[in-house]
């Protein structure tokens, strides 16, 4: 899927923007699946008295906005991961067939294969990101999947076990991502400089004075396109300054058999030329893996998902 010039650009710059990876029908299926899920949540919130507005006549984004303002959390029930904080037996998450088809889409895996080879594992460090307008955010909002994201490297927000893992991140635009609504930004050509110290900030972020943010490059991409980047490419997101939502998925893939950096969450083989029978083909099986992990983690001591602490010298 990627030509020689694109591969050379990725090796040099640490990222690529690729348009038209996902067809409209794939995006529509994902959006329909989440619309149905939101309706289910809305019915619960109505029954609990947390919302009073009828959903009749309201669009998907209208419902998201009203729910957020009422402090009805749709983010975790939408997410394709468990949270980094305490996990309970009933912690919500979503692993539906449309999202599974999205995560395993052949064109997506084709470009991943061009970068890391044909033995591809779906890494469990993955999230949905539906970002409201900044003017709607609660003052206490710090979740990276809701507000703007601090500068970080994806290698830096995994555990040390994955420091040598061959991995790529694919940031997938469901809606158009623009400078105005908070697209991704990167610092090119520094991915060969190694991992930077990170500190607990608004989120886990690269320590002060480690990168030159004046070289930041915004990467707008249209709906259905992706940004793919090296795990050591520093990146962040801009603030959503529009009155609409910006929706993306943050997916990672690594070479099968190598550590994922979050071993207590389930991985699965998404493609294998050497052993095709090992590929997971069922969204039900995907969901069952996460449900099993949730049941186990709910009764165990909390496992930190990051290695950094605020008392390190870089964070002083």
PADO-905419 format. One record per residue (C-alpha): residue in one letter; x, z, y. Coordinates in steps of 0.05 Angstrom, whole numbers, padded with zeros to 5 digits, always signed. Layout:
% residues N
aXZY/...
This chain:
% residues 316
x+00000+00000+00000/x+00057+00016+00048/x+00105-00040+00065/x+00180-00034+00074/x+00174-00026+00150/x+00125+00032+00143/x+00169+00067+00092/x+00228+00059+00139/x+00188+00087+00197/x+00166+00147+00156/x+00237+00162+00135/x+00262+00157+00207/x+00205+00189+00245/x+00174+00237+00194/x+00103+00210+00202/x+00058+00149+00199/x-00011+00132+00227/x-00051+00088+00180/x-00119+00063+00199/x-00177+00043+00153/x-00157+00083+00091/x-00229+00105+00077/x-00289+00059+00076/x-00352+00077+00114/x-00391+00092+00051/x-00340+00145+00030/x-00344+00179+00098/x-00420+00175+00097/x-00423+00209+00029/x-00379+00266+00053/x-00421+00275+00116/x-00486+00274+00076/x-00459+00326+00027/x-00441+00373+00085/x-00508+00360+00120/x-00544+00383+00057/x-00499+00444+00052/x-00512+00462+00125/x-00587+00458+00112/x-00579+00508+00055/x-00540+00555+00099/x-00590+00547+00156/x-00647+00568+00110/x-00609+00632+00092/x-00594+00648+00165/x-00666+00637+00184/x-00690+00683+00128/x-00640+00736+00151/x-00664+00730+00223/x-00596+00710+00248/x-00624+00644+00273/x-00694+00631+00300/x-00691+00556+00315/x-00725+00509+00266/x-00677+00456+00240/x-00729+00402+00251/x-00705+00350+00300/x-00635+00379+00303/x-00575+00336+00285/x-00516+00360+00243/x-00472+00376+00303/x-00529+00409+00340/x-00537+00457+00281/x-00463+00471+00278/x-00462+00488+00352/x-00522+00534+00350/x-00497+00568+00287/x-00428+00580+00317/x-00458+00608+00381/x-00500+00656+00338/x-00437+00676+00299/x-00463+00647+00235/x-00401+00625+00198/x-00403+00556+00169/x-00328+00546+00166/x-00312+00585+00103/x-00373+00559+00065/x-00350+00488+00083/x-00277+00498+00065/x-00242+00468+00005/x-00200+00530-00004/x-00204+00604-00008/x-00182+00643+00054/x-00114+00672+00067/x-00143+00741+00077/x-00182+00786+00029/x-00220+00748-00024/x-00286+00774-00053/x-00326+00754-00113/x-00377+00720-00068/x-00329+00688-00018/x-00359+00621+00000/x-00324+00554-00010/x-00344+00482-00025/x-00322+00435-00080/x-00374+00379-00083/x-00372+00310-00115/x-00367+00271-00049/x-00307+00313-00027/x-00275+00306-00095/x-00282+00231-00091/x-00251+00234-00021/x-00191+00276-00043/x-00178+00229-00102/x-00195+00163-00067/x-00151+00107-00096/x-00126+00082-00029/x-00107+00152-00009/x-00068+00162-00074/x-00036+00094-00066/x-00003+00113-00001/x+00017+00181-00029/x+00048+00146-00090/x+00089+00102-00044/x+00120+00164-00014/x+00129+00213-00071/x+00119+00172-00134/x+00064+00163-00187/x+00060+00235-00214/x+00015+00266-00161/x-00014+00336-00158/x-00068+00355-00108/x-00037+00415-00073/x-00085+00474-00061/x-00063+00483+00011/x-00121+00442+00038/x-00175+00452+00091/x-00233+00422+00127/x-00226+00425+00203/x-00289+00417+00244/x-00270+00437+00315/x-00324+00454+00366/x-00314+00441+00441/x-00265+00491+00469/x-00317+00515+00519/x-00360+00540+00460/x-00305+00581+00426/x-00312+00657+00424/x-00257+00694+00461/x-00233+00724+00396/x-00229+00657+00359/x-00160+00648+00327/x-00175+00608+00264/x-00132+00545+00262/x-00189+00507+00230/x-00234+00521+00290/x-00190+00525+00351/x-00126+00488+00369/x-00068+00496+00321/x+00000+00526+00339/x+00065+00487+00326/x+00086+00495+00254/x+00117+00459+00195/x+00076+00454+00131/x+00137+00476+00091/x+00137+00538+00135/x+00065+00559+00118/x+00077+00555+00043/x+00117+00606+00003/x+00191+00599-00010/x+00179+00575-00081/x+00161+00506-00053/x+00219+00497-00006/x+00248+00441-00049/x+00182+00410-00070/x+00171+00337-00056/x+00107+00338-00015/x+00068+00301+00038/x+00010+00321+00082/x-00047+00272+00095/x-00090+00289+00156/x-00155+00250+00148/x-00201+00234+00207/x-00276+00237+00193/x-00293+00228+00266/x-00248+00191+00315/x-00191+00237+00335/x-00171+00228+00408/x-00126+00262+00458/x-00189+00288+00492/x-00220+00319+00430/x-00158+00350+00400/x-00120+00300+00358/x-00056+00318+00321/x+00011+00317+00357/x+00080+00315+00325/x+00153+00320+00346/x+00185+00258+00314/x+00253+00251+00282/x+00269+00325+00272/x+00244+00332+00200/x+00316+00328+00174/x+00336+00390+00214/x+00309+00438+00162/x+00258+00493+00163/x+00250+00532+00227/x+00235+00607+00230/x+00161+00621+00240/x+00126+00681+00270/x+00056+00710+00269/x+00026+00683+00334/x-00046+00660+00345/x-00032+00631+00276/x+00034+00626+00238/x+00077+00586+00287/x+00148+00562+00298/x+00188+00615+00335/x+00203+00606+00409/x+00259+00560+00430/x+00266+00527+00362/x+00235+00459+00380/x+00230+00417+00443/x+00156+00410+00455/x+00168+00363+00514/x+00180+00310+00460/x+00110+00320+00431/x+00074+00255+00413/x-00002+00254+00407/x-00029+00214+00348/x-00099+00189+00360/x-00131+00157+00299/x-00199+00127+00286/x-00251+00152+00236/x-00228+00132+00166/x-00154+00132+00185/x-00100+00182+00169/x-00036+00213+00194/x+00014+00225+00138/x+00074+00268+00153/x+00135+00301+00122/x+00129+00376+00106/x+00184+00391+00157/x+00153+00351+00214/x+00132+00400+00269/x+00060+00389+00288/x+00002+00421+00324/x-00066+00401+00350/x-00090+00391+00421/x-00149+00428+00450/x-00218+00397+00442/x-00236+00385+00515/x-00299+00344+00501/x-00370+00366+00490/x-00369+00341+00417/x-00339+00361+00351/x-00275+00335+00320/x-00276+00333+00243/x-00217+00322+00197/x-00190+00343+00129/x-00119+00369+00119/x-00096+00349+00048/x-00029+00358+00014/x+00000+00326-00048/x+00064+00343-00086/x+00102+00316-00146/x+00070+00343-00209/x+00108+00400-00241/x+00139+00425-00176/x+00116+00490-00143/x+00057+00483-00094/x+00076+00541-00049/x+00010+00577-00064/x+00012+00588-00139/x-00047+00635-00140/x-00093+00578-00119/x-00109+00522-00168/x-00076+00454-00166/x-00096+00392-00206/x-00065+00326-00227/x-00095+00271-00184/x-00055+00213-00212/x-00007+00203-00269/x+00023+00137-00293/x+00060+00174-00349/x+00001+00213-00375/x-00066+00186-00350/x-00106+00233-00394/x-00079+00292-00354/x-00116+00269-00290/x-00175+00312-00269/x-00237+00269-00264/x-00293+00318-00252/x-00315+00353-00189/x-00349+00405-00233/x-00282+00421-00266/x-00250+00425-00197/x-00302+00474-00173/x-00296+00515-00237/x-00221+00522-00227/x-00232+00552-00157/x-00288+00596-00181/x-00243+00623-00236/x-00187+00636-00185/x-00236+00671-00139/x-00260+00717-00195/x-00189+00737-00212/x-00164+00746-00141/x-00224+00787-00120/x-00202+00844-00165/x-00127+00839-00151/x-00085+00865-00093/x-00082+00816-00035/x-00029+00762-00041/x+00003+00741+00025/x+00003+00666+00036/x+00061+00666+00086/x+00132+00693+00083/x+00141+00711+00157/x+00137+00779+00190/x+00134+00799+00263/x+00195+00843+00258/x+00243+00787+00241/x+00298+00773+00292/x+00269+00705+00311/x+00203+00738+00330/x+00232+00793+00374/
